[in-house]
Each structure stands twice: as C-alpha cells, then as structure tokens.
Amino acid sequence: MGQKKDLTGSEKSKIVRYLAEGCSSLKIAKLLKRDHRTIKRFIQNSQQGRKKRVEKPRRKITAHELRKVKRAAAKMPLATSLAIFQSCNITGVPKNTRCAILRDMAKVRKAERRPPLNKTHKLKRQDWAKKYLKTDFSKVLWTDEMRVSLDGPDGWARGWIGKGQRAPVRLRRQQGGGGVLVWAGIIKDELVGPFRVEDGVKLNSQSYCQFLEDTFFKQWYRKKSASFKKNMIFMQDNAPSHASKYSTAWLARKGIKEEKLMTWPPCSPDLNPIENLWSIIKCEIYKEGKRYTSLNSVWEAVVAAARNVDGEQIKTLTESMDGRLLSVLAKKGGYIGR
C-alpha cells in the first residue's frame, strides 16, 4: 500500500484555524479525512520547531579531486561551494558534503542579524500571532521596500577563502555610488511590482502615498475585482512614512482601513515573508561579487531577477505564515529566523 501524500499548504492552514477555534486533533483529523497520527505529528513539529539534522557520512572524493578543489578555492575567493566544485567538474556532491570538505581548507564568516527584542516587543508579537491565527493568509498582501546599491550591501561579498589566501580588494568609490529604492508586494502566488522609487525622493508620508497612488493603485489594484478588494488585507511595517496619521487616513480613503489594514508588531522583519523574496533577488543580482556601474543597470538586474521568481516560490513564502505564527507562540514572542 503506497504512502499518503504530505499535508498540503491548504490543509496546514485549516489545521491552524481549527486549533484556534478549540478543535481537538481527533476532530480535525475527521474534518480533513486524514490519519489522526498525521495531524498530531504536524502539531507537535510546529510547536517544537525543526528537528536537528542527523549527520550522515560524507561522500568521499579522491585525493586528486581534493587538490583540484583546494586550487579552485584559492583562485575563486568568495565563490560559493557549488561554484567551486562545478569549476572542478565534480558533480553530484550534496551541499553539506561540499561545505564539510571546504571547512578543512577554508572558512566563511557571516554575521548573525537579529532584531533587538525586549519584553514588550515579545508580548506584542505574541498578541499579533494570536490575533491573526484564524486569518486566511492567501488574502494578505505583504509589502516592503528594499534598497539596492551598486556594490551590494555592506558585508555582502563573502564566500570561501582558502587558508593562507587573502581576500580580494574591493575598491571603494570616491563618488558615483548610491542605490535604488524598490517597493514590491506578494499575495498568494503573485508578485506585485517591483516598482522603483524615483531617484532623490525621500519617502515621507506624502511622497509614500503619492508613490502608492502612481504605482500600486493605478497599475495593479484598480484592475482587481470588487470581491478581491473587499477581502484583501494590506500589510506594511511600522516605518514612519507607513504608520503616520497622514498615511493611515489616506489609505482609509482608499478603502484600506480597520481589519483590511494589518496591524504590525515592532522589530519583526522575520515575520514578513517578503524579506525572503528580497534575499532571493539580492543573491541573484550580486552573485559572484557582481557590481554595477549605474543605477539603471542595477534596477534592470532587479527587474530581471524578480521576473525569474516563479509563482510556486512566492506561494511557498506566503503559505509559511501559519508555521511562523505557531513558532512565535512556541518561542513566547522570540525571534524565529527567516
């Protein structure tokens, strides 16, 4: 007898809503026509977080291949493990094995970034998670801005450096630098934008609302049906230009008010799935230490990278919200990662 398929994203969302309504795991199993053990396993895994990975024996490579990898790591500083192995024509080696091999001859450093959460922040994050437990997140539009520079974010250019090798020099610009501010949104499996903020414009309340009018509302929102507009929930973070009285009143005149405007907890970028989209785009436009010579060229790279993000990737991000809420509650408002 074949094994049944894993729980779908829709089923996981229903489980979370049923739990919020006080249903037992047995009742949920009957409602979804699923095995009771499957439902219990999902609930337990969501509350406990991910299980620790069991270390598997690494695949062995020959001494000749090892020497090729060492030479490639020296010639390609800051390259990824995949790029190093591909340059040696060594295929079929899983990522964990590649990294384990490289750790014997090189190192990579990465700063851990976390929002500063105090007791009040954690309580507000828990309250937010409880409030939106029953929400259908396929109706939520997640929005945010991202700044992209010509040379990449500070500390972005990192990768494997062979022991005894020096990191390559990245020249600092005396002038002609700068970056582009990009706004986008994701809802269900759809990408809204990206839209470019005009160069030199500082986003205060007035310019932010005018920007939304010229891009989001005129180019996307007005094309949607009345039923879609009625059910859509608009999410934005607590940046001053977003949360000001002016912006809130302006959005209310557009019909986005009360329950249609999602409240947002402080210091919570880890709860916004569009942050993961920004990571995908930045990895693409800055891969292999790529730099740009003009603002238009980096903007074109952003548009091309966004075009390559398919609906399934976006759907995976938006469907992750039920798990994020459970993780916030399990960690009592603590940081959950991205």
C-alpha positions as CSV (number, residue, x, y, z in Angstrom):
1,M,0.0,0.0,0.0
2,G,1.5,3.4,-1.0
3,Q,2.2,6.1,1.4
4,K,-0.2,9.0,1.5
5,K,0.9,12.5,0.3
6,D,2.2,15.0,2.8
7,L,-0.2,17.7,4.1
8,T,-0.8,20.4,1.6
9,G,-0.4,24.1,2.5
10,S,-4.2,24.5,2.5
11,E,-4.6,21.6,4.9
12,K,-1.9,23.1,7.2
13,S,-3.8,26.4,7.2
14,K,-7.0,24.7,8.1
15,I,-5.4,22.8,11.0
16,V,-4.1,26.1,12.4
17,R,-7.6,27.7,12.1
18,Y,-9.3,24.7,13.7
19,L,-6.8,24.7,16.6
20,A,-7.6,28.4,17.1
21,E,-11.3,27.5,17.3
22,G,-10.6,24.9,20.0
23,C,-11.0,21.8,18.0
24,S,-9.1,18.6,19.1
25,S,-6.6,16.9,16.9
26,L,-9.0,13.9,16.6
27,K,-11.9,16.2,15.4
28,I,-9.5,17.9,12.9
29,A,-8.4,14.5,11.5
30,K,-12.1,13.7,10.9
31,L,-12.8,17.0,9.3
32,L,-9.9,16.7,6.9
33,K,-10.3,13.0,6.4
34,R,-6.7,12.4,7.5
35,D,-5.0,9.9,9.7
36,H,-5.0,11.2,13.3
37,R,-1.3,10.5,13.7
38,T,-0.5,12.7,10.7
39,I,-2.4,15.6,12.3
40,K,-0.7,15.1,15.7
41,R,2.7,14.9,14.1
42,F,2.2,18.2,12.3
43,I,1.0,20.0,15.5
44,Q,3.9,18.6,17.5
45,N,6.5,19.6,14.9
46,S,5.1,23.1,14.6
47,Q,5.3,23.6,18.3
48,Q,8.7,22.1,18.8
49,G,10.4,23.6,15.7
50,R,12.6,21.8,13.3
51,K,14.3,18.6,14.4
52,K,18.0,18.6,14.4
53,R,19.5,17.2,11.3
54,V,21.1,13.8,11.6
55,E,24.6,13.9,10.4
56,K,25.2,11.5,7.5
57,P,28.5,10.1,6.4
58,R,30.1,12.5,3.9
59,R,30.7,11.3,0.4
60,K,34.4,10.7,-0.2
61,I,36.2,12.3,-3.0
62,T,39.6,11.3,-4.4
63,A,42.9,12.9,-3.4
64,H,43.2,14.3,-6.9
65,E,39.7,15.9,-6.7
66,L,40.6,17.3,-3.3
67,R,43.7,19.0,-4.7
68,K,41.6,20.5,-7.6
69,V,39.1,21.8,-5.0
70,K,41.9,23.4,-3.0
71,R,43.3,25.1,-6.1
72,A,39.9,26.3,-7.2
73,A,39.1,27.8,-3.7
74,A,42.4,29.7,-3.9
75,K,41.6,31.0,-7.4
76,M,37.9,31.8,-6.7
77,P,37.8,33.7,-3.4
78,L,34.3,34.5,-2.2
79,A,32.8,31.9,-4.5
80,T,30.0,29.5,-3.3
81,S,30.8,25.9,-2.6
82,L,28.7,24.9,-5.7
83,A,30.7,27.2,-8.0
84,I,34.0,25.9,-6.6
85,F,33.0,22.2,-7.2
86,Q,31.5,22.9,-10.6
87,S,34.7,24.6,-11.8
88,C,36.5,21.3,-10.9
89,N,33.9,19.3,-12.9
90,I,32.9,17.5,-9.7
91,T,29.1,16.9,-9.7
92,G,26.6,15.0,-7.6
93,V,28.1,16.2,-4.3
94,P,25.5,17.4,-1.9
95,K,25.8,20.9,-0.3
96,N,26.5,19.6,3.3
97,T,29.4,17.4,1.9
98,R,30.8,20.3,-0.1
99,C,30.8,22.6,2.9
100,A,32.3,19.9,5.2
101,I,35.2,19.4,2.7
102,L,35.8,23.1,2.4
103,R,35.8,23.6,6.1
104,D,39.0,21.6,6.3
105,M,40.8,24.1,4.0
106,A,38.9,27.3,4.1
107,K,36.5,29.4,6.2
108,V,33.5,31.6,5.8
109,R,32.2,34.3,8.1
110,K,28.7,35.6,8.3
111,A,27.3,38.0,10.9
112,E,24.1,36.9,12.6
113,R,21.4,39.6,12.2
114,R,18.5,39.7,14.7
115,P,16.1,42.5,15.6
116,P,16.6,43.8,19.2
117,L,13.6,42.3,21.0
118,N,12.8,43.4,24.5
119,K,10.0,42.1,26.8
120,T,7.4,44.5,25.4
121,H,8.3,43.6,21.8
122,K,7.8,39.9,22.6
123,L,4.4,40.4,24.2
124,K,3.2,42.4,21.2
125,R,4.5,39.7,18.8
126,Q,2.5,37.1,20.8
127,D,-0.6,39.2,20.7
128,W,-0.2,39.7,17.0
129,A,0.1,36.0,16.4
130,K,-3.0,35.2,18.5
131,K,-5.0,37.9,16.7
132,Y,-4.2,36.5,13.2
133,L,-4.4,32.8,13.9
134,K,-7.7,32.4,12.0
135,T,-6.6,34.6,9.1
136,D,-6.6,33.3,5.5
137,F,-3.1,34.4,4.6
138,S,-3.8,33.9,0.9
139,K,-5.8,37.2,1.1
140,V,-2.9,39.2,2.6
141,L,-0.7,41.5,0.5
142,W,2.7,41.6,2.1
143,T,4.7,44.7,1.2
144,D,8.0,46.3,1.9
145,E,10.8,48.4,0.4
146,M,14.4,47.3,-0.3
147,R,17.4,49.5,-1.2
148,V,19.9,48.0,-3.7
149,S,23.3,49.7,-4.2
150,L,25.8,49.4,-7.0
151,D,28.3,47.4,-4.9
152,G,25.9,45.3,-2.8
153,P,25.1,45.7,0.9
154,D,27.9,46.1,3.4
155,G,29.4,42.7,4.2
156,W,27.6,41.1,1.3
157,A,30.6,40.0,-0.7
158,R,31.6,36.9,1.3
159,G,32.5,33.3,0.4
160,W,35.1,30.7,0.9
161,I,38.7,31.9,1.3
162,G,41.5,29.3,1.2
163,K,43.7,29.2,4.3
164,G,46.7,31.3,3.7
165,Q,44.9,33.3,1.0
166,R,44.0,36.9,1.2
167,A,40.6,38.3,0.4
168,P,40.5,40.2,-2.9
169,V,40.3,44.0,-2.7
170,R,37.0,45.7,-3.4
171,L,37.8,49.3,-4.3
172,R,35.8,52.0,-2.6
173,R,34.1,54.6,-4.7
174,Q,35.0,58.2,-4.0
175,Q,31.9,59.3,-5.9
176,G,29.2,58.0,-8.2
177,G,27.8,55.4,-5.8
178,G,24.3,55.4,-4.4
179,G,21.4,53.0,-4.8
180,V,17.8,52.4,-5.9
181,L,14.8,52.1,-3.6
182,V,12.5,49.3,-4.6
183,W,8.9,48.6,-3.4
184,A,7.1,45.3,-4.0
185,G,4.3,43.1,-2.6
186,I,3.4,39.4,-2.7
187,I,0.0,37.8,-2.3
188,K,-0.8,34.1,-2.6
189,D,1.4,33.2,-5.7
190,E,1.6,36.6,-7.3
191,L,4.3,39.3,-7.3
192,V,3.1,42.9,-7.3
193,G,5.8,45.1,-8.8
194,P,8.6,45.6,-8.3
195,F,8.2,49.4,-8.6
196,R,11.1,51.9,-8.4
197,V,11.0,54.9,-6.2
198,E,12.2,58.0,-8.1
199,D,15.8,58.8,-7.5
200,G,16.4,61.5,-4.9
201,V,12.9,61.2,-3.4
202,K,12.8,60.7,0.4
203,L,9.8,58.7,1.4
204,N,7.9,60.7,3.9
205,S,4.1,60.3,4.5
206,Q,3.1,62.5,1.5
207,S,5.6,61.0,-1.0
208,Y,4.9,57.5,0.1
209,C,1.2,57.9,-0.5
210,Q,1.8,59.6,-3.9
211,F,4.1,56.7,-4.8
212,L,1.4,54.1,-3.9
213,E,-1.1,56.1,-6.0
214,D,1.1,56.2,-9.1
215,T,2.3,52.6,-8.9
216,F,0.4,50.1,-6.8
217,F,-3.1,51.6,-7.1
218,K,-3.1,52.7,-10.7
219,Q,-1.1,49.9,-12.2
220,W,-2.3,46.9,-10.2
221,Y,-5.0,47.4,-7.6
222,R,-7.6,49.1,-9.8
223,K,-7.5,46.1,-12.2
224,K,-8.8,43.8,-9.5
225,S,-12.4,42.8,-9.0
226,A,-14.6,44.2,-6.3
227,S,-14.7,40.9,-4.4
228,F,-10.9,40.8,-4.4
229,K,-10.7,44.3,-3.0
230,K,-13.3,43.5,-0.4
231,N,-11.3,40.6,1.0
232,M,-7.7,41.8,0.6
233,I,-5.7,42.7,3.7
234,F,-2.9,45.2,3.2
235,M,0.3,44.7,5.3
236,Q,3.0,47.2,5.8
237,D,5.6,47.6,8.5
238,N,5.9,50.4,11.1
239,A,8.2,52.7,9.2
240,P,7.3,56.3,10.0
241,S,6.0,57.0,6.5
242,H,3.8,54.0,6.7
243,A,2.3,54.3,10.2
244,S,1.8,58.1,10.3
245,K,-1.7,59.6,10.8
246,Y,-1.5,61.1,7.3
247,S,-0.8,57.7,5.6
248,T,-3.3,55.9,7.7
249,A,-6.0,58.4,6.8
250,W,-5.1,58.4,3.1
251,L,-5.3,54.6,3.0
252,A,-8.7,54.7,4.7
253,R,-10.0,57.0,2.0
254,K,-8.8,54.3,-0.5
255,G,-10.9,51.7,1.4
256,I,-8.0,50.1,3.3
257,K,-8.9,50.6,6.9
258,E,-9.7,48.8,10.1
259,E,-9.4,45.0,9.6
260,K,-8.3,45.5,6.0
261,L,-5.1,47.2,7.3
262,M,-3.0,44.7,9.2
263,T,-1.5,45.8,12.5
264,W,2.2,45.0,12.7
265,P,4.3,44.2,15.7
266,P,7.6,46.1,16.3
267,C,11.0,44.8,15.3
268,S,9.5,41.9,13.3
269,P,11.1,41.6,9.8
270,D,11.4,37.8,10.5
271,L,7.6,37.6,10.3
272,N,7.3,39.3,6.9
273,P,7.7,36.7,4.1
274,I,8.7,39.3,1.5
275,E,12.0,39.6,3.3
276,N,12.8,36.2,1.9
277,L,11.9,37.4,-1.5
278,W,14.5,40.3,-1.1
279,S,17.1,37.7,-0.2
280,I,16.4,35.7,-3.3
281,I,16.7,38.8,-5.5
282,K,19.8,40.0,-3.8
283,C,21.5,36.6,-4.1
284,E,20.8,36.7,-7.8
285,I,21.9,40.3,-8.6
286,Y,25.0,40.2,-6.5
287,K,26.1,36.6,-7.3
288,E,29.9,36.0,-7.7
289,G,30.5,39.5,-6.3
290,K,28.9,41.3,-9.2
291,R,28.9,45.1,-9.1
292,Y,27.2,47.8,-11.2
293,T,28.2,51.0,-12.9
294,S,24.9,52.8,-13.0
295,L,21.6,53.0,-11.1
296,N,19.7,52.0,-14.2
297,S,21.8,48.8,-14.6
298,V,21.2,47.7,-11.0
299,W,17.4,48.4,-11.4
300,E,17.3,46.3,-14.6
301,A,19.0,43.5,-12.7
302,V,16.4,43.7,-10.0
303,V,13.6,43.5,-12.6
304,A,15.2,40.5,-14.3
305,A,15.7,38.7,-11.1
306,A,12.1,39.4,-10.0
307,R,10.9,38.1,-13.3
308,N,12.6,34.8,-12.7
309,V,10.9,34.2,-9.3
310,D,8.0,31.9,-10.2
311,G,4.6,31.6,-8.5
312,E,5.5,28.4,-6.6
313,Q,8.3,30.2,-4.8
314,I,6.0,33.0,-3.8
315,K,3.3,30.6,-2.7
316,T,5.8,28.8,-0.5
317,L,6.6,32.1,1.2
318,T,3.0,33.2,1.7
319,E,2.0,29.7,2.9
320,S,4.7,29.7,5.5
321,M,2.8,32.2,7.7
322,D,0.8,29.6,9.7
323,G,4.1,28.0,10.7
324,R,5.6,31.4,11.6
325,L,2.7,32.2,13.9
326,L,3.0,28.9,15.7
327,S,6.7,29.4,16.1
328,V,6.2,32.8,17.6
329,L,3.8,31.4,20.1
330,A,6.0,28.5,20.9
331,K,9.0,30.8,21.4
332,K,6.9,33.2,23.5
333,G,7.4,36.1,21.1
334,G,11.1,35.3,20.4
335,Y,13.0,35.6,17.2
336,I,12.1,32.8,14.8
337,G,14.6,33.3,11.9
338,R,13.6,33.6,8.3
